[in-house]
Amino acid sequence: MRVAPKVGDDLELSTRTDAFHATVKRLDWHDDKSRFVVTCHCAQRSMTQEEYDGLGADPDWTMRPLVSGN
């Protein structure tokens, strides 16, 4: 059985091409998805273009803008 991380936990996350560390900032249960959605802050100040492209291209990850375009 998997246990949900706690706010403040350090995690190693990965895409199909890279791995990176992040800190859990928020944890929400979504009934419609029957799963936790974890919001993290990347430990690095920035990422390389290759890491960014790998994250955006990985079908296991979903990118959601933090600020709306309105």
PDB file of N, H, CA, C and O in Angstrom:
ATOM      1  N   MET A   1       0.838  -1.172   0.000  1.00  0.00           N
ATOM      2  CA  MET A   1       0.000   0.000   0.000  1.00  0.00           C
ATOM      3  C   MET A   1       0.887   1.240   0.000  1.00  0.00           C
ATOM      4  O   MET A   1       1.832   1.332   0.783  1.00  0.00           O
ATOM      5  N   ARG A   2       0.585   2.183  -0.868  1.00  0.00           N
ATOM      6  H   ARG A   2      -0.183   2.109  -1.503  1.00  0.00           H
ATOM      7  CA  ARG A   2       1.338   3.438  -0.916  1.00  0.00           C
ATOM      8  C   ARG A   2       0.791   4.412   0.111  1.00  0.00           C
ATOM      9  O   ARG A   2      -0.412   4.454   0.365  1.00  0.00           O
ATOM     10  N   VAL A   3       1.673   5.182   0.688  1.00  0.00           N
ATOM     11  H   VAL A   3       2.650   5.148   0.481  1.00  0.00           H
ATOM     12  CA  VAL A   3       1.299   6.196   1.661  1.00  0.00           C
ATOM     13  C   VAL A   3       1.527   7.558   1.019  1.00  0.00           C
ATOM     14  O   VAL A   3       2.565   7.792   0.400  1.00  0.00           O
ATOM     15  N   ALA A   4       0.562   8.450   1.167  1.00  0.00           N
ATOM     16  H   ALA A   4      -0.282   8.260   1.669  1.00  0.00           H
ATOM     17  CA  ALA A   4       0.695   9.793   0.600  1.00  0.00           C
ATOM     18  C   ALA A   4       1.808  10.545   1.325  1.00  0.00           C
ATOM     19  O   ALA A   4       1.963  10.399   2.537  1.00  0.00           O
ATOM     20  N   PRO A   5       2.577  11.341   0.603  1.00  0.00           N
ATOM     21  CA  PRO A   5       3.613  12.141   1.259  1.00  0.00           C
ATOM     22  C   PRO A   5       2.974  13.224   2.113  1.00  0.00           C
ATOM     23  O   PRO A   5       1.792  13.535   1.964  1.00  0.00           O
ATOM     24  N   LYS A   6       3.756  13.784   2.996  1.00  0.00           N
ATOM     25  H   LYS A   6       4.716  13.531   3.117  1.00  0.00           H
ATOM     26  CA  LYS A   6       3.290  14.866   3.861  1.00  0.00           C
ATOM     27  C   LYS A   6       3.904  16.180   3.402  1.00  0.00           C
ATOM     28  O   LYS A   6       4.980  16.193   2.804  1.00  0.00           O
ATOM     29  N   VAL A   7       3.218  17.288   3.683  1.00  0.00           N
ATOM     30  H   VAL A   7       2.344  17.277   4.169  1.00  0.00           H
ATOM     31  CA  VAL A   7       3.755  18.607   3.369  1.00  0.00           C
ATOM     32  C   VAL A   7       5.117  18.738   4.048  1.00  0.00           C
ATOM     33  O   VAL A   7       5.259  18.450   5.236  1.00  0.00           O
ATOM     34  N   GLY A   8       6.110  19.174   3.285  1.00  0.00           N
ATOM     35  H   GLY A   8       5.995  19.409   2.320  1.00  0.00           H
ATOM     36  CA  GLY A   8       7.478  19.321   3.784  1.00  0.00           C
ATOM     37  C   GLY A   8       8.383  18.153   3.433  1.00  0.00           C
ATOM     38  O   GLY A   8       9.605  18.266   3.537  1.00  0.00           O
ATOM     39  N   ASP A   9       7.801  17.028   3.016  1.00  0.00           N
ATOM     40  H   ASP A   9       6.809  16.936   2.931  1.00  0.00           H
ATOM     41  CA  ASP A   9       8.616  15.875   2.622  1.00  0.00           C
ATOM     42  C   ASP A   9       9.424  16.184   1.366  1.00  0.00           C
ATOM     43  O   ASP A   9       8.954  16.872   0.460  1.00  0.00           O
ATOM     44  N   ASP A  10      10.640  15.667   1.332  1.00  0.00           N
ATOM     45  H   ASP A  10      11.022  15.108   2.069  1.00  0.00           H
ATOM     46  CA  ASP A  10      11.471  15.751   0.128  1.00  0.00           C
ATOM     47  C   ASP A  10      11.239  14.493  -0.693  1.00  0.00           C
ATOM     48  O   ASP A  10      11.248  13.384  -0.157  1.00  0.00           O
ATOM     49  N   LEU A  11      11.032  14.664  -1.993  1.00  0.00           N
ATOM     50  H   LEU A  11      11.025  15.565  -2.428  1.00  0.00           H
ATOM     51  CA  LEU A  11      10.781  13.542  -2.893  1.00  0.00           C
ATOM     52  C   LEU A  11      11.771  13.553  -4.033  1.00  0.00           C
ATOM     53  O   LEU A  11      12.239  14.613  -4.450  1.00  0.00           O
ATOM     54  N   GLU A  12      12.091  12.377  -4.538  1.00  0.00           N
ATOM     55  H   GLU A  12      11.711  11.516  -4.200  1.00  0.00           H
ATOM     56  CA  GLU A  12      12.809  12.292  -5.808  1.00  0.00           C
ATOM     57  C   GLU A  12      11.766  11.930  -6.856  1.00  0.00           C
ATOM     58  O   GLU A  12      11.153  10.864  -6.796  1.00  0.00           O
ATOM     59  N   LEU A  13      11.573  12.817  -7.804  1.00  0.00           N
ATOM     60  H   LEU A  13      12.071  13.683  -7.853  1.00  0.00           H
ATOM     61  CA  LEU A  13      10.616  12.624  -8.886  1.00  0.00           C
ATOM     62  C   LEU A  13      11.380  12.349 -10.161  1.00  0.00           C
ATOM     63  O   LEU A  13      12.555  12.699 -10.277  1.00  0.00           O
ATOM     64  N   SER A  14      10.719  11.723 -11.119  1.00  0.00           N
ATOM     65  H   SER A  14       9.765  11.439 -11.025  1.00  0.00           H
ATOM     66  CA  SER A  14      11.421  11.440 -12.362  1.00  0.00           C
ATOM     67  C   SER A  14      10.480  11.505 -13.554  1.00  0.00           C
ATOM     68  O   SER A  14       9.273  11.290 -13.446  1.00  0.00           O
ATOM     69  N   THR A  15      11.077  11.807 -14.680  1.00  0.00           N
ATOM     70  H   THR A  15      12.058  11.982 -14.768  1.00  0.00           H
ATOM     71  CA  THR A  15      10.416  11.695 -15.968  1.00  0.00           C
ATOM     72  C   THR A  15      11.040  10.469 -16.627  1.00  0.00           C
ATOM     73  O   THR A  15      11.817   9.751 -15.997  1.00  0.00           O
ATOM     74  N   ARG A  16      10.714  10.236 -17.850  1.00  0.00           N
ATOM     75  H   ARG A  16      10.082  10.819 -18.362  1.00  0.00           H
ATOM     76  CA  ARG A  16      11.302   9.086 -18.544  1.00  0.00           C
ATOM     77  C   ARG A  16      12.771   9.315 -18.882  1.00  0.00           C
ATOM     78  O   ARG A  16      13.481   8.375 -19.240  1.00  0.00           O
ATOM     79  N   THR A  17      13.231  10.567 -18.767  1.00  0.00           N
ATOM     80  H   THR A  17      12.654  11.330 -18.476  1.00  0.00           H
ATOM     81  CA  THR A  17      14.617  10.876 -19.135  1.00  0.00           C
ATOM     82  C   THR A  17      15.457  11.466 -18.009  1.00  0.00           C
ATOM     83  O   THR A  17      16.684  11.419 -18.088  1.00  0.00           O
ATOM     84  N   ASP A  18      14.844  12.022 -16.961  1.00  0.00           N
ATOM     85  H   ASP A  18      13.846  12.060 -16.897  1.00  0.00           H
ATOM     86  CA  ASP A  18      15.594  12.702 -15.900  1.00  0.00           C
ATOM     87  C   ASP A  18      14.972  12.430 -14.536  1.00  0.00           C
ATOM     88  O   ASP A  18      13.843  11.950 -14.432  1.00  0.00           O
ATOM     89  N   ALA A  19      15.739  12.750 -13.487  1.00  0.00           N
ATOM     90  H   ALA A  19      16.656  13.140 -13.571  1.00  0.00           H
ATOM     91  CA  ALA A  19      15.235  12.705 -12.113  1.00  0.00           C
ATOM     92  C   ALA A  19      15.572  14.039 -11.453  1.00  0.00           C
ATOM     93  O   ALA A  19      16.568  14.677 -11.793  1.00  0.00           O
ATOM     94  N   PHE A  20      14.729  14.451 -10.506  1.00  0.00           N
ATOM     95  H   PHE A  20      13.920  13.932 -10.229  1.00  0.00           H
ATOM     96  CA  PHE A  20      14.971  15.708  -9.807  1.00  0.00           C
ATOM     97  C   PHE A  20      14.331  15.632  -8.425  1.00  0.00           C
ATOM     98  O   PHE A  20      13.454  14.803  -8.181  1.00  0.00           O
ATOM     99  N   HIS A  21      14.779  16.505  -7.525  1.00  0.00           N
ATOM    100  H   HIS A  21      15.491  17.178  -7.723  1.00  0.00           H
ATOM    101  CA  HIS A  21      14.260  16.542  -6.169  1.00  0.00           C
ATOM    102  C   HIS A  21      13.265  17.680  -6.025  1.00  0.00           C
ATOM    103  O   HIS A  21      13.406  18.732  -6.650  1.00  0.00           O
ATOM    104  N   ALA A  22      12.252  17.453  -5.187  1.00  0.00           N
ATOM    105  H   ALA A  22      12.138  16.599  -4.679  1.00  0.00           H
ATOM    106  CA  ALA A  22      11.224  18.463  -4.939  1.00  0.00           C
ATOM    107  C   ALA A  22      10.722  18.337  -3.509  1.00  0.00           C
ATOM    108  O   ALA A  22      10.865  17.290  -2.877  1.00  0.00           O
ATOM    109  N   THR A  23      10.133  19.414  -3.011  1.00  0.00           N
ATOM    110  H   THR A  23      10.016  20.264  -3.525  1.00  0.00           H
ATOM    111  CA  THR A  23       9.550  19.443  -1.681  1.00  0.00           C
ATOM    112  C   THR A  23       8.041  19.559  -1.811  1.00  0.00           C
ATOM    113  O   THR A  23       7.543  20.379  -2.582  1.00  0.00           O
ATOM    114  N   VAL A  24       7.308  18.738  -1.059  1.00  0.00           N
ATOM    115  H   VAL A  24       7.712  18.072  -0.432  1.00  0.00           H
ATOM    116  CA  VAL A  24       5.842  18.773  -1.090  1.00  0.00           C
ATOM    117  C   VAL A  24       5.362  20.065  -0.441  1.00  0.00           C
ATOM    118  O   VAL A  24       5.711  20.358   0.702  1.00  0.00           O
ATOM    119  N   LYS A  25       4.562  20.837  -1.171  1.00  0.00           N
ATOM    120  H   LYS A  25       4.278  20.599  -2.100  1.00  0.00           H
ATOM    121  CA  LYS A  25       4.015  22.096  -0.671  1.00  0.00           C
ATOM    122  C   LYS A  25       2.540  21.995  -0.327  1.00  0.00           C
ATOM    123  O   LYS A  25       2.052  22.718   0.542  1.00  0.00           O
ATOM    124  N   ARG A  26       1.823  21.100  -1.007  1.00  0.00           N
ATOM    125  H   ARG A  26       2.220  20.513  -1.713  1.00  0.00           H
ATOM    126  CA  ARG A  26       0.376  20.981  -0.802  1.00  0.00           C
ATOM    127  C   ARG A  26      -0.066  19.579  -1.206  1.00  0.00           C
ATOM    128  O   ARG A  26       0.514  18.963  -2.100  1.00  0.00           O
ATOM    129  N   LEU A  27      -1.090  19.093  -0.541  1.00  0.00           N
ATOM    130  H   LEU A  27      -1.561  19.594   0.185  1.00  0.00           H
ATOM    131  CA  LEU A  27      -1.619  17.765  -0.812  1.00  0.00           C
ATOM    132  C   LEU A  27      -3.138  17.844  -0.759  1.00  0.00           C
ATOM    133  O   LEU A  27      -3.703  18.232   0.264  1.00  0.00           O
ATOM    134  N   ASP A  28      -3.806  17.479  -1.854  1.00  0.00           N
ATOM    135  H   ASP A  28      -3.347  17.164  -2.685  1.00  0.00           H
ATOM    136  CA  ASP A  28      -5.264  17.550  -1.933  1.00  0.00           C
ATOM    137  C   ASP A  28      -5.828  16.231  -2.440  1.00  0.00           C
ATOM    138  O   ASP A  28      -5.277  15.620  -3.356  1.00  0.00           O
ATOM    139  N   TRP A  29      -6.935  15.796  -1.834  1.00  0.00           N
ATOM    140  H   TRP A  29      -7.382  16.292  -1.089  1.00  0.00           H
ATOM    141  CA  TRP A  29      -7.646  14.618  -2.315  1.00  0.00           C
ATOM    142  C   TRP A  29      -8.672  15.072  -3.339  1.00  0.00           C
ATOM    143  O   TRP A  29      -9.423  16.017  -3.096  1.00  0.00           O
ATOM    144  N   HIS A  30      -8.705  14.396  -4.493  1.00  0.00           N
ATOM    145  H   HIS A  30      -8.095  13.629  -4.691  1.00  0.00           H
ATOM    146  CA  HIS A  30      -9.672  14.694  -5.547  1.00  0.00           C
ATOM    147  C   HIS A  30     -10.606  13.499  -5.691  1.00  0.00           C
ATOM    148  O   HIS A  30     -10.205  12.445  -6.183  1.00  0.00           O
ATOM    149  N   ASP A  31     -11.862  13.669  -5.257  1.00  0.00           N
ATOM    150  H   ASP A  31     -12.189  14.526  -4.857  1.00  0.00           H
ATOM    151  CA  ASP A  31     -12.843  12.577  -5.342  1.00  0.00           C
ATOM    152  C   ASP A  31     -13.047  12.118  -6.774  1.00  0.00           C
ATOM    153  O   ASP A  31     -13.147  10.918  -7.031  1.00  0.00           O
ATOM    154  N   ASP A  32     -13.110  13.069  -7.722  1.00  0.00           N
ATOM    155  H   ASP A  32     -13.028  14.043  -7.514  1.00  0.00           H
ATOM    156  CA  ASP A  32     -13.374  12.696  -9.109  1.00  0.00           C
ATOM    157  C   ASP A  32     -12.253  11.850  -9.715  1.00  0.00           C
ATOM    158  O   ASP A  32     -12.492  11.078 -10.643  1.00  0.00           O
ATOM    159  N   LYS A  33     -11.039  11.991  -9.197  1.00  0.00           N
ATOM    160  H   LYS A  33     -10.845  12.619  -8.443  1.00  0.00           H
ATOM    161  CA  LYS A  33      -9.902  11.213  -9.700  1.00  0.00           C
ATOM    162  C   LYS A  33      -9.567  10.031  -8.791  1.00  0.00           C
ATOM    163  O   LYS A  33      -8.779   9.163  -9.166  1.00  0.00           O
ATOM    164  N   SER A  34     -10.159   9.996  -7.610  1.00  0.00           N
ATOM    165  H   SER A  34     -10.800  10.701  -7.306  1.00  0.00           H
ATOM    166  CA  SER A  34      -9.866   8.985  -6.593  1.00  0.00           C
ATOM    167  C   SER A  34      -8.370   8.881  -6.314  1.00  0.00           C
ATOM    168  O   SER A  34      -7.802   7.791  -6.243  1.00  0.00           O
ATOM    169  N   ARG A  35      -7.750  10.055  -6.158  1.00  0.00           N
ATOM    170  H   ARG A  35      -8.211  10.940  -6.216  1.00  0.00           H
ATOM    171  CA  ARG A  35      -6.313  10.079  -5.875  1.00  0.00           C
ATOM    172  C   ARG A  35      -5.926  11.410  -5.246  1.00  0.00           C
ATOM    173  O   ARG A  35      -6.664  12.394  -5.305  1.00  0.00           O
ATOM    174  N   PHE A  36      -4.744  11.403  -4.645  1.00  0.00           N
ATOM    175  H   PHE A  36      -4.145  10.604  -4.597  1.00  0.00           H
ATOM    176  CA  PHE A  36      -4.167  12.634  -4.134  1.00  0.00           C
ATOM    177  C   PHE A  36      -3.476  13.368  -5.282  1.00  0.00           C
ATOM    178  O   PHE A  36      -2.879  12.750  -6.163  1.00  0.00           O
ATOM    179  N   VAL A  37      -3.568  14.683  -5.254  1.00  0.00           N
ATOM    180  H   VAL A  37      -4.054  15.186  -4.538  1.00  0.00           H
ATOM    181  CA  VAL A  37      -2.812  15.531  -6.169  1.00  0.00           C
ATOM    182  C   VAL A  37      -1.809  16.275  -5.307  1.00  0.00           C
ATOM    183  O   VAL A  37      -2.182  16.979  -4.368  1.00  0.00           O
ATOM    184  N   VAL A  38      -0.533  16.113  -5.633  1.00  0.00           N
ATOM    185  H   VAL A  38      -0.231  15.541  -6.396  1.00  0.00           H
ATOM    186  CA  VAL A  38       0.550  16.659  -4.830  1.00  0.00           C
ATOM    187  C   VAL A  38       1.171  17.840  -5.562  1.00  0.00           C
ATOM    188  O   VAL A  38       1.580  17.717  -6.717  1.00  0.00           O
ATOM    189  N   THR A  39       1.241  18.983  -4.888  1.00  0.00           N
ATOM    190  H   THR A  39       0.909  19.083  -3.950  1.00  0.00           H
ATOM    191  CA  THR A  39       1.898  20.165  -5.433  1.00  0.00           C
ATOM    192  C   THR A  39       3.285  20.251  -4.818  1.00  0.00           C
ATOM    193  O   THR A  39       3.440  20.223  -3.597  1.00  0.00           O
ATOM    194  N   CYS A  40       4.299  20.355  -5.685  1.00  0.00           N
ATOM    195  H   CYS A  40       4.174  20.377  -6.676  1.00  0.00           H
ATOM    196  CA  CYS A  40       5.683  20.359  -5.214  1.00  0.00           C
ATOM    197  C   CYS A  40       6.429  21.593  -5.700  1.00  0.00           C
ATOM    198  O   CYS A  40       6.039  22.243  -6.670  1.00  0.00           O
ATOM    199  N   HIS A  41       7.498  21.890  -5.005  1.00  0.00           N
ATOM    200  H   HIS A  41       7.815  21.362  -4.217  1.00  0.00           H
ATOM    201  CA  HIS A  41       8.410  22.959  -5.385  1.00  0.00           C
ATOM    202  C   HIS A  41       9.736  22.304  -5.731  1.00  0.00           C
ATOM    203  O   HIS A  41      10.313  21.584  -4.915  1.00  0.00           O
ATOM    204  N   CYS A  42      10.213  22.552  -6.934  1.00  0.00           N
ATOM    205  H   CYS A  42       9.745  23.137  -7.597  1.00  0.00           H
ATOM    206  CA  CYS A  42      11.470  21.963  -7.384  1.00  0.00           C
ATOM    207  C   CYS A  42      12.615  22.466  -6.514  1.00  0.00           C
ATOM    208  O   CYS A  42      12.702  23.662  -6.235  1.00  0.00           O
ATOM    209  N   ALA A  43      13.491  21.568  -6.084  1.00  0.00           N
ATOM    210  H   ALA A  43      13.421  20.597  -6.310  1.00  0.00           H
ATOM    211  CA  ALA A  43      14.605  21.936  -5.212  1.00  0.00           C
ATOM    212  C   ALA A  43      15.616  22.824  -5.931  1.00  0.00           C
ATOM    213  O   ALA A  43      16.246  23.675  -5.303  1.00  0.00           O
ATOM    214  N   GLN A  44      15.775  22.637  -7.225  1.00  0.00           N
ATOM    215  H   GLN A  44      15.264  21.945  -7.735  1.00  0.00           H
ATOM    216  CA  GLN A  44      16.701  23.451  -8.002  1.00  0.00           C
ATOM    217  C   GLN A  44      16.077  24.810  -8.274  1.00  0.00           C
ATOM    218  O   GLN A  44      14.856  24.936  -8.369  1.00  0.00           O
ATOM    219  N   ARG A  45      16.908  25.809  -8.395  1.00  0.00           N
ATOM    220  H   ARG A  45      17.900  25.707  -8.317  1.00  0.00           H
ATOM    221  CA  ARG A  45      16.406  27.148  -8.710  1.00  0.00           C
ATOM    222  C   ARG A  45      15.882  27.202 -10.139  1.00  0.00           C
ATOM    223  O   ARG A  45      14.946  27.945 -10.434  1.00  0.00           O
ATOM    224  N   SER A  46      16.478  26.424 -11.015  1.00  0.00           N
ATOM    225  H   SER A  46      17.239  25.821 -10.775  1.00  0.00           H
ATOM    226  CA  SER A  46      16.036  26.375 -12.406  1.00  0.00           C
ATOM    227  C   SER A  46      16.347  24.993 -12.964  1.00  0.00           C
ATOM    228  O   SER A  46      17.032  24.191 -12.329  1.00  0.00           O
ATOM    229  N   MET A  47      15.837  24.729 -14.154  1.00  0.00           N
ATOM    230  H   MET A  47      15.281  25.381 -14.671  1.00  0.00           H
ATOM    231  CA  MET A  47      16.133  23.466 -14.821  1.00  0.00           C
ATOM    232  C   MET A  47      16.641  23.759 -16.222  1.00  0.00           C
ATOM    233  O   MET A  47      16.370  24.817 -16.790  1.00  0.00           O
ATOM    234  N   THR A  48      17.379  22.810 -16.766  1.00  0.00           N
ATOM    235  H   THR A  48      17.599  21.950 -16.304  1.00  0.00           H
ATOM    236  CA  THR A  48      17.900  22.991 -18.110  1.00  0.00           C
ATOM    237  C   THR A  48      16.763  22.891 -19.116  1.00  0.00           C
ATOM    238  O   THR A  48      15.683  22.395 -18.795  1.00  0.00           O
ATOM    239  N   GLN A  49      17.005  23.355 -20.313  1.00  0.00           N
ATOM    240  H   GLN A  49      17.882  23.758 -20.574  1.00  0.00           H
ATOM    241  CA  GLN A  49      16.000  23.256 -21.373  1.00  0.00           C
ATOM    242  C   GLN A  49      15.657  21.795 -21.644  1.00  0.00           C
ATOM    243  O   GLN A  49      14.499  21.468 -21.906  1.00  0.00           O
ATOM    244  N   GLU A  50      16.657  20.914 -21.584  1.00  0.00           N
ATOM    245  H   GLU A  50      17.597  21.180 -21.371  1.00  0.00           H
ATOM    246  CA  GLU A  50      16.416  19.488 -21.809  1.00  0.00           C
ATOM    247  C   GLU A  50      15.504  18.897 -20.724  1.00  0.00           C
ATOM    248  O   GLU A  50      14.606  18.112 -21.028  1.00  0.00           O
ATOM    249  N   GLU A  51      15.737  19.277 -19.459  1.00  0.00           N
ATOM    250  H   GLU A  51      16.466  19.915 -19.212  1.00  0.00           H
ATOM    251  CA  GLU A  51      14.877  18.803 -18.373  1.00  0.00           C
ATOM    252  C   GLU A  51      13.447  19.317 -18.543  1.00  0.00           C
ATOM    253  O   GLU A  51      12.488  18.567 -18.364  1.00  0.00           O
ATOM    254  N   TYR A  52      13.312  20.587 -18.887  1.00  0.00           N
ATOM    255  H   TYR A  52      14.091  21.196 -19.032  1.00  0.00           H
ATOM    256  CA  TYR A  52      11.995  21.190 -19.106  1.00  0.00           C
ATOM    257  C   TYR A  52      11.262  20.502 -20.255  1.00  0.00           C
ATOM    258  O   TYR A  52      10.083  20.168 -20.135  1.00  0.00           O
ATOM    259  N   ASP A  53      11.960  20.292 -21.361  1.00  0.00           N
ATOM    260  H   ASP A  53      12.917  20.563 -21.459  1.00  0.00           H
ATOM    261  CA  ASP A  53      11.358  19.618 -22.514  1.00  0.00           C
ATOM    262  C   ASP A  53      10.955  18.189 -22.166  1.00  0.00           C
ATOM    263  O   ASP A  53       9.899  17.719 -22.590  1.00  0.00           O
ATOM    264  N   GLY A  54      11.796  17.497 -21.393  1.00  0.00           N
ATOM    265  H   GLY A  54      12.653  17.879 -21.049  1.00  0.00           H
ATOM    266  CA  GLY A  54      11.492  16.127 -20.988  1.00  0.00           C
ATOM    267  C   GLY A  54      10.260  16.059 -20.103  1.00  0.00           C
ATOM    268  O   GLY A  54       9.447  15.144 -20.237  1.00  0.00           O
ATOM    269  N   LEU A  55      10.117  17.012 -19.208  1.00  0.00           N
ATOM    270  H   LEU A  55      10.777  17.755 -19.099  1.00  0.00           H
ATOM    271  CA  LEU A  55       8.958  17.068 -18.328  1.00  0.00           C
ATOM    272  C   LEU A  55       7.689  17.351 -19.133  1.00  0.00           C
ATOM    273  O   LEU A  55       6.655  16.719 -18.915  1.00  0.00           O
ATOM    274  N   GLY A  56       7.774  18.297 -20.058  1.00  0.00           N
ATOM    275  H   GLY A  56       8.614  18.809 -20.236  1.00  0.00           H
ATOM    276  CA  GLY A  56       6.614  18.640 -20.880  1.00  0.00           C
ATOM    277  C   GLY A  56       6.203  17.544 -21.845  1.00  0.00           C
ATOM    278  O   GLY A  56       5.028  17.436 -22.197  1.00  0.00           O
ATOM    279  N   ALA A  57       7.153  16.731 -22.275  1.00  0.00           N
ATOM    280  H   ALA A  57       8.107  16.818 -21.989  1.00  0.00           H
ATOM    281  CA  ALA A  57       6.869  15.681 -23.254  1.00  0.00           C
ATOM    282  C   ALA A  57       6.470  14.356 -22.616  1.00  0.00           C
ATOM    283  O   ALA A  57       5.961  13.472 -23.305  1.00  0.00           O
ATOM    284  N   ASP A  58       6.690  14.202 -21.321  1.00  0.00           N
ATOM    285  H   ASP A  58       7.104  14.920 -20.761  1.00  0.00           H
ATOM    286  CA  ASP A  58       6.407  12.934 -20.654  1.00  0.00           C
ATOM    287  C   ASP A  58       4.897  12.772 -20.464  1.00  0.00           C
ATOM    288  O   ASP A  58       4.270  13.611 -19.817  1.00  0.00           O
ATOM    289  N   PRO A  59       4.301  11.708 -21.014  1.00  0.00           N
ATOM    290  CA  PRO A  59       2.849  11.526 -20.906  1.00  0.00           C
ATOM    291  C   PRO A  59       2.374  11.223 -19.480  1.00  0.00           C
ATOM    292  O   PRO A  59       1.175  11.280 -19.210  1.00  0.00           O
ATOM    293  N   ASP A  60       3.289  10.904 -18.575  1.00  0.00           N
ATOM    294  H   ASP A  60       4.263  10.858 -18.795  1.00  0.00           H
ATOM    295  CA  ASP A  60       2.904  10.627 -17.185  1.00  0.00           C
ATOM    296  C   ASP A  60       2.737  11.898 -16.352  1.00  0.00           C
ATOM    297  O   ASP A  60       2.267  11.841 -15.215  1.00  0.00           O
ATOM    298  N   TRP A  61       3.120  13.041 -16.914  1.00  0.00           N
ATOM    299  H   TRP A  61       3.501  13.088 -17.837  1.00  0.00           H
ATOM    300  CA  TRP A  61       3.030  14.319 -16.209  1.00  0.00           C
ATOM    301  C   TRP A  61       2.003  15.209 -16.888  1.00  0.00           C
ATOM    302  O   TRP A  61       1.829  15.156 -18.106  1.00  0.00           O
ATOM    303  N   THR A  62       1.318  16.033 -16.086  1.00  0.00           N
ATOM    304  H   THR A  62       1.459  16.076 -15.097  1.00  0.00           H
ATOM    305  CA  THR A  62       0.359  17.006 -16.600  1.00  0.00           C
ATOM    306  C   THR A  62       0.790  18.385 -16.160  1.00  0.00           C
ATOM    307  O   THR A  62       0.977  18.624 -14.967  1.00  0.00           O
ATOM    308  N   MET A  63       0.952  19.300 -17.103  1.00  0.00           N
ATOM    309  H   MET A  63       0.800  19.106 -18.072  1.00  0.00           H
ATOM    310  CA  MET A  63       1.335  20.660 -16.789  1.00  0.00           C
ATOM    311  C   MET A  63       0.071  21.507 -16.639  1.00  0.00           C
ATOM    312  O   MET A  63      -0.818  21.485 -17.491  1.00  0.00           O
ATOM    313  N   ARG A  64       0.014  22.252 -15.539  1.00  0.00           N
ATOM    314  H   ARG A  64       0.736  22.271 -14.847  1.00  0.00           H
ATOM    315  CA  ARG A  64      -1.113  23.141 -15.307  1.00  0.00           C
ATOM    316  C   ARG A  64      -0.563  24.531 -14.991  1.00  0.00           C
ATOM    317  O   ARG A  64       0.222  24.682 -14.054  1.00  0.00           O
ATOM    318  N   PRO A  65      -0.962  25.545 -15.756  1.00  0.00           N
ATOM    319  CA  PRO A  65      -0.487  26.907 -15.479  1.00  0.00           C
ATOM    320  C   PRO A  65      -0.937  27.378 -14.097  1.00  0.00           C
ATOM    321  O   PRO A  65      -2.058  27.102 -13.670  1.00  0.00           O
ATOM    322  N   LEU A  66      -0.056  28.086 -13.413  1.00  0.00           N
ATOM    323  H   LEU A  66       0.854  28.311 -13.761  1.00  0.00           H
ATOM    324  CA  LEU A  66      -0.389  28.609 -12.090  1.00  0.00           C
ATOM    325  C   LEU A  66      -1.134  29.936 -12.200  1.00  0.00           C
ATOM    326  O   LEU A  66      -1.840  30.323 -11.269  1.00  0.00           O
ATOM    327  N   VAL A  67      -0.988  30.627 -13.309  1.00  0.00           N
ATOM    328  H   VAL A  67      -0.414  30.312 -14.065  1.00  0.00           H
ATOM    329  CA  VAL A  67      -1.633  31.910 -13.511  1.00  0.00           C
ATOM    330  C   VAL A  67      -2.448  31.828 -14.794  1.00  0.00           C
ATOM    331  O   VAL A  67      -1.957  31.360 -15.822  1.00  0.00           O
ATOM    332  N   SER A  68      -3.683  32.283 -14.730  1.00  0.00           N
ATOM    333  H   SER A  68      -4.081  32.663 -13.896  1.00  0.00           H
ATOM    334  CA  SER A  68      -4.533  32.239 -15.929  1.00  0.00           C
ATOM    335  C   SER A  68      -4.131  33.349 -16.891  1.00  0.00           C
ATOM    336  O   SER A  68      -3.535  34.347 -16.486  1.00  0.00           O
ATOM    337  N   GLY A  69      -4.455  33.170 -18.147  1.00  0.00           N
ATOM    338  H   GLY A  69      -4.939  32.359 -18.476  1.00  0.00           H
ATOM    339  CA  GLY A  69      -4.104  34.140 -19.187  1.00  0.00           C
ATOM    340  C   GLY A  69      -5.100  35.277 -19.305  1.00  0.00           C
ATOM    341  O   GLY A  69      -5.013  36.069 -20.244  1.00  0.00           O
ATOM    342  N   ASN A  70      -6.050  35.384 -18.372  1.00  0.00           N
ATOM    343  H   ASN A  70      -6.120  34.741 -17.609  1.00  0.00           H
ATOM    344  CA  ASN A  70      -7.083  36.441 -18.453  1.00  0.00           C
ATOM    345  C   ASN A  70      -6.546  37.769 -18.025  1.00  0.00           C
ATOM    346  O   ASN A  70      -7.275  38.761 -18.031  1.00  0.00           O
TER     347      ASN A  70
END
